[in-house]
Amino acid sequence: MRPNKDTRPYQAKMAVPCPEIVTLHGSKHAALLLVALILLSACGGGGGTTPTVAPNANATTPIVNVPSGNNAGGNTSGNASGNTAGSAADSNGNATQGSGAGQIANSDGYYPDANGRYPDSNGIYPDQNGNYPSLIQAGHYANSNGVARSFSTAGALDLSNAFFKPFGNGRSCASCHDAADGFSITPSTIQKRFESSQGLDPLFSLNDGAVSPNAAVATLNQRQLAFSLLLNKGLFRIGMKIPDNAEFELLRANDPYGFASAQELSLYRRPLPSANLKFLSHLMWDGRETASSTNSQDCLPQKNCFAALDFNLASQAHHATQGHAQAALGLTAQQQKEIVDFEKTLFTAQIYSKFAGFLDVAGAKGGPKFLSKVGFVFGSNDPIYGNLKTGALFNGEVMSNYSNWLNSTGTLSKTQHEARQSIARGEQIFNNRPFHTSFQGGIPNDFDLPLTATTCSSCHNTPQVGGASAPLAVSIFTSDGQLRTPDLPLYLLRHKVSGLIARTTDPGVAMQTGKWNDIGRFKVPNLRGLSARAPYFHNGSAATITDVVFYYERTFGLGLSAQEFDDLVAFLSAL
């Protein structure tokens, strides 16, 4: 059901909410792993169809059968085709040639591996000893829309890597970039860490975890108040001074926490994921870790050229260690390289929908395995200039993961068939539904056009990923003063020459450029793995993907019917 102005976006559709499963660095209990496995089966597809437990003569453990459609073939754990009779996969999910030929699929369409063993309900095949890995070992994590998978193309996560090494105040990169949350971090995970540590985990540091660096934290109640934005919205405080050469000045700061001033604004932002980084053209919400370079070939026409991704990622890791982890010396060059090399192996995406089933079967290209094989070139699909390397025109058909589901067939339940078609239709809406942005200050200034018929794919233009293939920052008004909530500061800014006034909770890119027209602009983030890392927008103001679509519908007048609204939500939830 499409929400309206007077109701929060729907919750009723999700029959069984799937709680977060144990985090990579929180406390891990053996019992919780078992609970996670049970919960995952409860979150299964088929529109609420009750899963069945069917013993398999060839397997050492029973198989929980989640209705999932045709020939899943082990794709959740790897990249078996899932569409060809006789396909099988080894314990890593890799296809084994012909080993399943002539074998009989189980009720989910799974074929046995070379040892005659079938996978469990998550598409995970047993090892050579017949042991099935846990969800955590396989990198599968439940969320409200199904299951996401986070993994490294290098294999098992090397916990001795500098990414996991604590520095300074005890934090590591992994403290705020958890595999269970798509290598970001969610309020659910944060709350669990708070409860288990009484708010004393290194995550809860005054410098950026608290609403103010001066907040009282002596008692548990004080810590709950001090870290309220982190606990409720997953927001970290970024302290930043307005550039000296800025075209604007601060007239007044209305800070409920009594700290922000012209010397340091408090900007509250969600951590961007440290996975899927090979597709980045620029870093950070405000682009501050995107360096210029006179020697680079990655250039915008008649504008800046940008340093290589590895350089920017290394710089970001170093500065984050000095800032967030408060390590005086930061990282060595070797540690920077180690983190960057590791981060570039990380991928995350939704792999299972509780309504549509597995997202990498029947010709679909969901899940992180397909994503990891997608290529990327800087400026490959800029909305104004097209391909900056070849000159090819901009292609609005950015996403094609689920086009094969438009005419899906097979032995599917009615619910599952409709869910797959809904995802496919949502993908088409994302690519093709135009809406006008001429009245929206941020977008025409970026696109330099008097009237722009924009689609979702205009800004989220990286093929199969949905980020910006070249640096692009736009305003969608999420930091506009009119939308300010009482838990955020409000800043009154004045243009030094014209006297114009802007009210904002976060000036965004303008804090780097000093430009008046950049107030309220933020980078266009990647969209894969959305379901794993709620809430959304830079300030966590959208609690669900439904909230996100509702915000765009209300703000930009997308003109979606109730069905189209649900289709777009379904598609974004499957990324």
VEXDREN-2710 file (C-alpha; in Angstrom, 1 decimal):
% VEXDREN-2710
k/r/px/py/pz
1/MET/0.0/0.0/0.0
2/ARG/1.3/3.4/-0.9
3/PRO/1.7/5.7/2.1
4/ASN/0.3/9.2/2.2
5/LYS/1.3/12.4/4.0
6/ASP/-0.4/11.4/7.2
7/THR/0.9/7.9/7.7
8/ARG/4.3/6.5/8.0
9/PRO/5.4/4.2/5.2
10/TYR/3.8/0.8/5.5
11/GLN/5.1/-1.9/7.8
12/ALA/2.3/-4.5/7.3
13/LYS/3.8/-6.1/4.2
14/MET/6.7/-7.6/6.0
15/ALA/5.2/-10.6/7.7
16/VAL/8.2/-11.7/9.8
17/PRO/10.7/-9.0/10.6
18/CYS/14.2/-10.5/10.5
19/PRO/16.5/-9.2/13.2
20/GLU/20.1/-8.5/12.7
21/ILE/22.3/-11.5/13.2
22/VAL/25.5/-11.3/15.3
23/THR/28.0/-8.8/14.3
24/LEU/31.6/-9.4/13.3
25/HIS/33.0/-7.7/16.4
26/GLY/30.2/-8.0/18.9
27/SER/30.0/-10.8/21.4
28/LYS/29.3/-14.1/19.6
29/HIS/27.4/-16.9/21.3
30/ALA/27.0/-20.3/19.9
31/ALA/23.3/-20.3/20.8
32/LEU/22.8/-17.2/18.8
33/LEU/24.1/-18.8/15.7
34/LEU/21.5/-21.5/16.0
35/VAL/18.8/-18.9/16.5
36/ALA/20.1/-17.0/13.4
37/LEU/19.7/-20.1/11.3
38/ILE/16.1/-20.6/12.6
39/LEU/15.2/-16.9/12.1
40/LEU/16.5/-17.0/8.5
41/SER/14.2/-19.8/7.6
42/ALA/11.4/-17.8/9.1
43/CYS/12.3/-14.9/6.9
44/GLY/12.0/-17.0/3.7
45/GLY/10.2/-16.3/0.5
46/GLY/7.0/-17.5/-1.0
47/GLY/5.0/-14.7/0.6
48/GLY/4.8/-16.1/4.0
49/THR/4.6/-19.8/3.0
50/THR/5.7/-22.0/5.9
51/PRO/9.1/-23.5/5.3
52/THR/9.3/-27.3/5.5
53/VAL/12.0/-29.5/6.8
54/ALA/12.9/-32.4/4.5
55/PRO/15.6/-34.9/5.4
56/ASN/17.9/-35.8/2.5
57/ALA/19.4/-39.2/2.2
58/ASN/22.5/-37.8/0.7
59/ALA/23.1/-35.1/3.3
60/THR/24.3/-35.3/6.8
61/THR/21.8/-32.7/8.1
62/PRO/18.2/-32.0/7.3
63/ILE/17.5/-29.3/4.7
64/VAL/15.2/-26.4/5.5
65/ASN/13.3/-25.9/2.2
66/VAL/12.6/-22.2/1.6
67/PRO/10.3/-21.7/-1.4
68/SER/12.6/-20.2/-4.0
69/GLY/11.7/-21.1/-7.5
70/ASN/13.7/-22.7/-10.2
71/ASN/17.1/-24.5/-9.9
72/ALA/18.8/-22.3/-7.3
73/GLY/22.0/-24.2/-7.8
74/GLY/23.9/-22.8/-4.9
75/ASN/24.0/-19.3/-6.0
76/THR/23.7/-17.7/-2.6
77/SER/27.1/-18.9/-1.7
78/GLY/28.8/-18.8/-5.0
79/ASN/28.1/-18.5/-8.7
80/ALA/26.7/-21.7/-10.0
81/SER/24.4/-21.0/-12.9
82/GLY/21.2/-22.1/-11.1
83/ASN/19.4/-22.4/-14.5
84/THR/20.8/-25.5/-16.1
85/ALA/19.7/-29.0/-15.1
86/GLY/22.6/-30.9/-13.7
87/SER/24.5/-27.9/-12.4
88/ALA/26.1/-28.3/-9.1
89/ALA/28.4/-26.4/-6.8
90/ASP/31.2/-27.1/-4.4
91/SER/31.5/-26.0/-0.8
92/ASN/32.4/-22.5/-2.0
93/GLY/29.4/-22.3/-4.3
94/ASN/31.4/-22.7/-7.5
95/ALA/29.9/-24.7/-10.3
96/THR/31.3/-28.2/-10.8
97/GLN/31.1/-29.3/-14.4
98/GLY/28.6/-32.0/-15.0
99/SER/28.8/-33.5/-11.6
100/GLY/25.1/-33.1/-11.2
101/ALA/24.1/-34.4/-14.6
102/GLY/21.3/-36.9/-14.5
103/GLN/20.7/-36.1/-10.8
104/ILE/17.4/-35.2/-9.3
105/ALA/16.7/-31.7/-8.0
106/ASN/15.1/-31.3/-4.6
107/SER/11.9/-29.3/-4.1
108/ASP/13.8/-26.0/-4.3
109/GLY/15.5/-26.9/-7.6
110/TYR/18.9/-27.6/-6.0
111/TYR/21.1/-30.3/-7.6
112/PRO/23.6/-32.3/-5.6
113/ASP/27.3/-31.6/-5.7
114/ALA/30.0/-34.0/-6.8
115/ASN/29.5/-35.9/-3.4
116/GLY/25.8/-36.2/-3.9
117/ARG/25.0/-33.6/-1.2
118/TYR/22.4/-31.0/-1.5
119/PRO/22.8/-27.4/-0.1
120/ASP/20.8/-26.0/2.8
121/SER/18.0/-23.5/2.4
122/ASN/20.5/-20.7/1.9
123/GLY/22.2/-22.3/-1.1
124/ILE/25.2/-23.3/0.9
125/TYR/26.8/-26.6/0.1
126/PRO/28.6/-28.6/2.7
127/ASP/32.4/-29.0/2.9
128/GLN/34.2/-32.2/2.0
129/ASN/33.4/-33.6/5.4
130/GLY/29.7/-33.0/4.9
131/ASN/29.6/-30.1/7.4
132/TYR/27.4/-27.1/6.6
133/PRO/29.0/-23.7/7.4
134/SER/27.0/-21.2/9.5
135/LEU/25.4/-18.2/8.1
136/ILE/28.1/-16.1/9.6
137/GLN/30.8/-18.2/8.0
138/ALA/29.1/-17.9/4.6
139/GLY/28.7/-14.2/5.0
140/HIS/24.9/-14.3/5.0
141/TYR/23.0/-11.8/7.2
142/ALA/19.3/-11.4/7.7
143/ASN/17.5/-8.1/7.3
144/SER/13.9/-6.9/7.1
145/ASN/13.7/-7.6/3.4
146/GLY/15.4/-11.0/3.4
147/VAL/19.2/-11.8/3.4
148/ALA/22.2/-9.9/2.3
149/ARG/25.6/-11.4/1.7
150/SER/28.9/-9.7/2.4
151/PHE/32.1/-11.4/1.3
152/SER/35.7/-10.9/0.2
153/THR/36.8/-12.1/-3.2
154/ALA/40.1/-13.1/-1.5
155/GLY/38.3/-15.7/0.6
156/ALA/37.8/-15.8/4.3
157/LEU/38.2/-12.5/6.1
158/ASP/41.8/-12.1/7.4
159/LEU/41.1/-10.8/10.9
160/SER/44.9/-10.0/11.3
161/ASN/44.5/-7.4/8.5
162/ALA/45.1/-3.7/9.5
163/PHE/41.4/-3.2/8.7
164/PHE/40.6/-5.0/12.0
165/LYS/43.5/-3.7/14.0
166/PRO/42.6/-1.3/16.9
167/PHE/44.3/2.0/17.0
168/GLY/44.3/5.0/19.3
169/ASN/41.0/4.9/21.3
170/GLY/40.6/1.1/20.5
171/ARG/38.6/1.5/17.3
172/SER/39.4/-0.3/14.1
173/CYS/37.9/0.3/10.6
174/ALA/35.7/-2.7/11.4
175/SER/34.3/-0.9/14.4
176/CYS/32.1/1.2/12.2
177/HIS/32.1/-1.0/9.1
178/ASP/30.5/-4.3/10.1
179/ALA/30.1/-7.2/7.6
180/ALA/26.7/-7.9/9.0
181/ASP/25.5/-4.4/8.1
182/GLY/26.9/-4.4/4.5
183/PHE/30.2/-3.0/5.9
184/SER/28.4/0.0/7.3
185/ILE/26.7/-0.1/10.7
186/THR/23.1/0.0/11.8
187/PRO/21.3/1.2/15.0
188/SER/20.4/-2.4/15.8
189/THR/24.1/-3.4/15.9
190/ILE/25.0/-0.2/17.8
191/GLN/22.3/-0.9/20.4
192/LYS/23.5/-4.4/20.9
193/ARG/27.1/-3.2/21.5
194/PHE/25.8/-0.6/23.9
195/GLU/23.8/-3.1/25.9
196/SER/26.6/-5.7/26.0
197/SER/29.3/-3.1/27.0
198/GLN/27.1/-0.7/29.0
199/GLY/28.1/1.9/26.5
200/LEU/31.9/1.4/27.1
201/ASP/32.8/-0.2/23.8
202/PRO/35.3/1.9/21.9
203/LEU/32.5/2.6/19.4
204/PHE/31.1/5.0/22.0
205/SER/33.8/7.7/22.0
206/LEU/33.1/11.3/22.8
207/ASN/35.0/12.7/19.9
208/ASP/32.5/11.6/17.3
209/GLY/30.1/9.1/18.8
210/ALA/28.4/11.5/21.2
211/VAL/26.1/14.4/20.4
212/SER/28.8/16.7/21.8
213/PRO/32.4/16.1/22.8
214/ASN/31.5/17.8/26.1
215/ALA/28.6/15.4/26.9
216/ALA/28.5/13.8/30.3
217/VAL/29.1/10.0/30.2
218/ALA/29.8/9.1/33.8
219/THR/26.6/7.0/34.3
220/LEU/24.7/4.6/32.1
221/ASN/21.8/7.1/31.7
222/GLN/24.2/9.8/30.8
223/ARG/25.8/7.6/28.1
224/GLN/22.4/6.8/26.7
225/LEU/21.7/10.5/26.3
226/ALA/25.2/11.3/25.0
227/PHE/25.1/8.7/22.3
228/SER/21.4/9.0/21.4
229/LEU/21.9/10.0/17.8
230/LEU/24.3/7.1/17.3
231/LEU/21.9/4.6/19.0
232/ASN/18.8/5.8/17.3
233/LYS/20.0/6.8/13.8
234/GLY/23.5/5.5/13.5
235/LEU/24.8/9.1/13.2
236/PHE/28.4/10.1/13.9
237/ARG/29.3/13.7/14.7
238/ILE/31.7/15.3/12.3
239/GLY/33.2/18.5/13.7
240/MET/34.2/20.9/11.0
241/LYS/35.0/24.6/10.6
242/ILE/33.5/26.7/7.8
243/PRO/36.3/27.4/5.3
244/ASP/38.0/30.8/5.7
245/ASN/37.4/31.8/2.1
246/ALA/33.7/30.7/2.1
247/GLU/31.1/32.8/0.3
248/PHE/29.0/32.5/3.5
249/GLU/29.2/33.0/7.2
250/LEU/27.4/31.6/10.2
251/LEU/24.9/34.0/11.7
252/ARG/23.5/31.7/14.4
253/ALA/23.7/28.1/15.6
254/ASN/20.8/26.5/17.3
255/ASP/22.4/23.5/18.8
256/PRO/20.3/21.4/21.3
257/TYR/23.6/20.1/22.7
258/GLY/25.1/23.5/23.3
259/PHE/28.4/23.0/21.5
260/ALA/28.4/24.1/17.9
261/SER/29.7/27.5/17.0
262/ALA/31.5/29.3/14.2
263/GLN/34.7/27.6/15.4
264/GLU/33.2/24.1/14.8
265/LEU/29.9/23.0/13.4
266/SER/28.5/19.6/14.5
267/LEU/27.5/17.6/11.4
268/TYR/25.8/14.3/12.0
269/ARG/26.2/11.7/9.2
270/ARG/25.8/8.0/8.5
271/PRO/29.0/6.0/7.7
272/LEU/29.2/5.0/4.1
273/PRO/29.9/1.3/3.4
274/SER/33.5/0.2/2.9
275/ALA/32.4/-2.5/0.4
276/ASN/31.8/-2.2/-3.3
277/LEU/34.5/0.5/-3.4
278/LYS/35.9/-0.4/-6.8
279/PHE/32.9/1.5/-8.2
280/LEU/33.7/4.9/-6.5
281/SER/34.5/8.0/-8.4
282/HIS/34.7/10.1/-5.2
283/LEU/34.7/9.6/-1.5
284/MET/32.8/10.8/1.6
285/TRP/29.5/12.6/1.7
286/ASP/31.2/15.9/1.1
287/GLY/33.9/14.7/-1.2
288/ARG/36.7/15.7/1.2
289/GLU/38.8/12.7/0.5
290/THR/38.7/13.1/-3.3
291/ALA/42.0/14.7/-4.2
292/SER/42.8/16.6/-7.4
293/SER/45.7/15.6/-9.6
294/THR/47.3/17.2/-12.5
295/ASN/48.7/13.9/-13.7
296/SER/45.4/12.0/-13.8
297/GLN/43.4/10.9/-16.8
298/ASP/40.2/10.9/-14.7
299/CYS/38.9/14.3/-15.6
300/LEU/35.7/16.2/-16.0
301/PRO/35.6/18.3/-19.2
302/GLN/37.1/21.7/-18.5
303/LYS/37.2/20.9/-14.8
304/ASN/39.3/19.1/-12.2
305/CYS/41.2/15.9/-12.7
306/PHE/41.1/13.5/-9.8
307/ALA/43.6/11.3/-8.1
308/ALA/43.5/7.5/-8.4
309/LEU/41.1/5.6/-6.2
310/ASP/43.8/3.8/-4.3
311/PHE/45.4/7.2/-3.3
312/ASN/42.1/8.6/-2.1
313/LEU/41.2/5.4/-0.1
314/ALA/44.6/5.4/1.5
315/SER/44.2/9.0/2.5
316/GLN/40.8/8.4/3.9
317/ALA/42.0/5.4/6.0
318/HIS/44.9/7.5/7.4
319/HIS/42.7/10.5/8.3
320/ALA/40.0/8.2/9.7
321/THR/42.5/6.6/12.0
322/GLN/43.7/10.0/13.2
323/GLY/40.2/11.3/13.6
324/HIS/37.8/8.6/14.5
325/ALA/40.3/6.4/16.2
326/GLN/42.3/9.3/17.6
327/ALA/45.6/7.7/16.7
328/ALA/48.2/10.5/16.9
329/LEU/50.5/8.9/14.3
330/GLY/47.8/7.6/11.9
331/LEU/48.8/4.7/9.7
332/THR/52.1/3.7/8.1
333/ALA/52.2/3.5/4.3
334/GLN/52.2/-0.3/4.6
335/GLN/49.1/-0.3/6.8
336/GLN/47.3/2.1/4.4
337/LYS/48.1/-0.2/1.5
338/GLU/47.0/-3.3/3.5
339/ILE/43.6/-1.7/4.2
340/VAL/43.1/-0.4/0.7
341/ASP/44.0/-3.8/-0.8
342/PHE/41.6/-5.5/1.6
343/GLU/38.7/-3.0/1.1
344/LYS/38.8/-3.4/-2.7
345/THR/38.0/-7.2/-2.2
346/LEU/34.8/-6.5/-0.3
347/PHE/31.4/-6.8/-1.9
348/THR/27.9/-6.8/-0.5
349/ALA/24.4/-7.0/-2.0
350/GLN/21.0/-8.5/-1.2
351/ILE/21.0/-12.2/-2.1
352/TYR/17.6/-13.4/-1.0
353/SER/14.2/-11.7/-1.0
354/LYS/11.6/-13.0/1.5
355/PHE/9.0/-12.6/-1.3
356/ALA/10.8/-13.3/-4.5
357/GLY/13.3/-15.9/-3.3
358/PHE/16.9/-16.0/-4.4
359/LEU/18.0/-13.0/-6.5
360/ASP/20.5/-14.7/-8.7
361/VAL/18.4/-17.4/-10.4
362/ALA/16.2/-17.6/-13.5
363/GLY/18.4/-15.1/-15.4
364/ALA/18.6/-12.6/-12.6
365/LYS/21.9/-11.0/-11.6
366/GLY/21.4/-10.1/-8.0
367/GLY/23.8/-10.9/-5.2
368/PRO/27.4/-9.9/-4.7
369/LYS/29.0/-12.5/-6.9
370/PHE/27.7/-11.0/-10.0
371/LEU/28.4/-7.6/-8.7
372/SER/32.1/-8.4/-8.0
373/LYS/32.5/-9.2/-11.7
374/VAL/31.0/-5.9/-13.0
375/GLY/33.7/-3.6/-14.5
376/PHE/34.1/0.1/-13.8
377/VAL/35.7/3.0/-15.6
378/PHE/35.7/6.5/-14.2
379/GLY/33.1/8.6/-16.0
380/SER/31.7/5.7/-17.9
381/ASN/28.1/7.1/-17.9
382/ASP/28.0/10.7/-16.9
383/PRO/24.4/12.2/-17.4
384/ILE/25.8/15.3/-19.2
385/TYR/28.9/14.1/-21.0
386/GLY/28.2/10.4/-21.5
387/ASN/31.2/8.2/-21.4
388/LEU/34.2/10.5/-20.7
389/LYS/36.6/8.0/-22.3
390/THR/34.8/7.0/-25.5
391/GLY/32.3/9.8/-26.0
392/ALA/29.3/7.4/-26.0
393/LEU/26.0/9.0/-25.0
394/PHE/24.6/8.7/-21.6
395/ASN/22.6/5.4/-21.2
396/GLY/19.7/5.6/-18.8
397/GLU/19.4/1.8/-18.7
398/VAL/21.7/1.7/-15.7
399/MET/20.2/-1.4/-14.1
400/SER/19.5/-4.6/-15.9
401/ASN/19.8/-7.2/-13.0
402/TYR/16.2/-8.3/-13.2
403/SER/15.0/-7.7/-16.7
404/ASN/14.7/-11.4/-17.3
405/TRP/12.1/-11.6/-14.6
406/LEU/9.6/-9.5/-16.5
407/ASN/8.5/-12.7/-18.3
408/SER/9.4/-15.1/-15.6
409/THR/8.1/-18.6/-15.9
410/GLY/8.5/-21.9/-14.1
411/THR/7.1/-23.7/-11.1
412/LEU/6.7/-20.6/-8.9
413/SER/4.0/-19.8/-6.4
414/LYS/1.7/-17.0/-7.3
415/THR/3.2/-14.8/-4.6
416/GLN/6.8/-15.5/-5.8
417/HIS/5.9/-14.9/-9.4
418/GLU/4.3/-11.6/-8.7
419/ALA/7.2/-10.5/-6.4
420/ARG/9.7/-11.2/-9.2
421/GLN/7.7/-9.3/-11.7
422/SER/7.4/-6.4/-9.2
423/ILE/11.1/-6.2/-8.8
424/ALA/11.6/-6.2/-12.6
425/ARG/9.0/-3.5/-13.1
426/GLY/10.6/-1.4/-10.4
427/GLU/13.9/-1.7/-12.2
428/GLN/12.3/-0.2/-15.3
429/ILE/10.8/2.6/-13.3
430/PHE/14.3/3.4/-11.9
431/ASN/15.7/3.5/-15.4
432/ASN/13.0/5.3/-17.3
433/ARG/10.4/7.2/-15.2
434/PRO/11.1/10.9/-15.9
435/PHE/10.5/13.7/-13.4
436/HIS/11.3/17.4/-13.8
437/THR/13.8/19.1/-11.5
438/SER/14.0/22.6/-12.9
439/PHE/12.6/24.0/-9.7
440/GLN/15.1/22.1/-7.6
441/GLY/18.2/24.2/-6.9
442/GLY/20.8/21.5/-6.5
443/ILE/20.2/19.4/-9.6
444/PRO/20.0/21.9/-12.5
445/ASN/23.1/23.6/-11.2
446/ASP/24.9/20.3/-11.4
447/PHE/23.5/19.4/-14.8
448/ASP/23.8/22.9/-16.1
449/LEU/20.5/22.7/-17.9
450/PRO/17.4/25.0/-17.8
451/LEU/15.0/22.1/-17.6
452/THR/15.9/18.6/-16.9
453/ALA/13.8/15.5/-17.3
454/THR/15.6/13.4/-14.7
455/THR/15.3/9.7/-13.8
456/CYS/16.7/7.9/-10.8
457/SER/19.5/6.6/-13.1
458/SER/20.5/10.1/-14.1
459/CYS/22.3/10.6/-10.7
460/HIS/22.7/6.9/-9.8
461/ASN/24.3/6.3/-13.1
462/THR/27.0/3.6/-12.6
463/PRO/25.9/0.5/-14.4
464/GLN/24.6/-2.3/-12.1
465/VAL/25.7/-0.3/-9.0
466/GLY/23.8/3.0/-8.9
467/GLY/26.5/5.4/-7.7
468/ALA/27.8/8.3/-9.7
469/SER/30.4/7.2/-12.3
470/ALA/32.0/10.7/-12.1
471/PRO/32.0/13.1/-9.1
472/LEU/28.4/14.4/-8.6
473/ALA/26.9/16.1/-5.6
474/VAL/23.3/17.1/-5.6
475/SER/20.8/18.6/-3.2
476/ILE/17.6/16.7/-2.5
477/PHE/16.8/18.9/0.5
478/THR/17.4/16.4/3.2
479/SER/19.4/19.0/5.2
480/ASP/17.0/21.8/4.5
481/GLY/16.0/23.8/7.6
482/GLN/12.3/23.1/7.0
483/LEU/12.9/19.4/7.6
484/ARG/15.0/19.9/10.7
485/THR/14.1/17.6/13.6
486/PRO/14.6/18.7/17.2
487/ASP/17.5/16.3/17.6
488/LEU/19.7/18.1/15.0
489/PRO/21.3/21.5/15.1
490/LEU/20.0/24.3/12.8
491/TYR/22.5/26.6/11.2
492/LEU/21.6/30.1/9.9
493/LEU/24.0/31.0/7.1
494/ARG/24.3/34.3/5.2
495/HIS/25.8/35.0/1.8
496/LYS/28.6/37.6/2.4
497/VAL/27.7/39.7/-0.6
498/SER/24.0/39.3/-1.4
499/GLY/22.8/38.9/2.2
500/LEU/20.8/35.8/1.2
501/ILE/19.9/33.5/4.1
502/ALA/20.0/29.7/4.2
503/ARG/18.8/27.5/7.0
504/THR/20.3/24.0/7.1
505/THR/21.2/21.2/9.4
506/ASP/24.3/20.4/7.3
507/PRO/25.9/22.5/4.6
508/GLY/27.3/19.4/2.9
509/VAL/29.8/19.9/0.1
510/ALA/29.9/23.6/0.9
511/MET/32.0/22.8/3.9
512/GLN/34.7/21.9/1.5
513/THR/34.3/24.3/-1.4
514/GLY/33.0/27.3/0.5
515/LYS/30.5/27.9/-2.3
516/TRP/27.0/29.2/-1.6
517/ASN/25.4/27.1/-4.3
518/ASP/26.9/23.9/-2.7
519/ILE/25.0/24.3/0.5
520/GLY/22.9/21.2/1.1
521/ARG/24.6/19.1/-1.6
522/PHE/26.0/15.6/-0.9
523/LYS/27.6/12.9/-3.0
524/VAL/25.4/10.4/-4.8
525/PRO/25.9/7.1/-2.9
526/ASN/26.1/3.6/-4.3
527/LEU/22.8/1.6/-4.0
528/ARG/23.8/-2.0/-3.7
529/GLY/23.2/-3.6/-0.4
530/LEU/20.7/-1.1/0.7
531/SER/18.6/-3.5/2.7
532/ALA/21.6/-4.3/5.0
533/ARG/22.3/-0.7/6.1
534/ALA/19.2/1.2/7.1
535/PRO/18.5/4.1/7.9
536/TYR/19.1/6.2/4.8
537/PHE/20.3/9.5/3.5
538/HIS/23.3/11.2/5.0
539/ASN/21.4/12.0/8.2
540/GLY/19.5/8.8/8.7
541/SER/16.2/10.6/8.1
542/ALA/14.6/7.7/6.2
543/ALA/14.1/4.7/8.4
544/THR/13.2/2.3/5.6
545/ILE/13.5/2.0/1.8
546/THR/9.7/2.7/1.7
547/ASP/10.5/6.0/3.5
548/VAL/13.1/6.8/0.8
549/VAL/10.7/6.3/-2.1
550/PHE/8.0/8.2/-0.2
551/TYR/10.4/11.1/0.3
552/TYR/11.2/11.3/-3.5
553/GLU/7.6/11.0/-4.4
554/ARG/6.6/13.8/-2.1
555/THR/9.6/16.0/-3.0
556/PHE/9.9/15.5/-6.7
557/GLY/6.4/14.5/-7.7
558/LEU/7.3/11.2/-9.4
559/GLY/3.7/10.6/-10.1
560/LEU/3.8/6.9/-9.1
561/SER/0.7/4.8/-8.8
562/ALA/0.3/2.6/-5.8
563/GLN/1.5/-0.4/-7.7
564/GLU/4.5/1.6/-9.2
565/PHE/5.4/2.8/-5.7
566/ASP/5.5/-0.8/-4.4
567/ASP/7.4/-1.9/-7.5
568/LEU/10.2/0.7/-7.0
569/VAL/10.4/-0.2/-3.3
570/ALA/10.7/-3.9/-4.2
571/PHE/13.5/-3.2/-6.7
572/LEU/15.6/-1.1/-4.4
573/SER/15.1/-3.7/-1.6
574/ALA/16.5/-6.4/-4.0
575/LEU/19.8/-4.5/-4.6
END
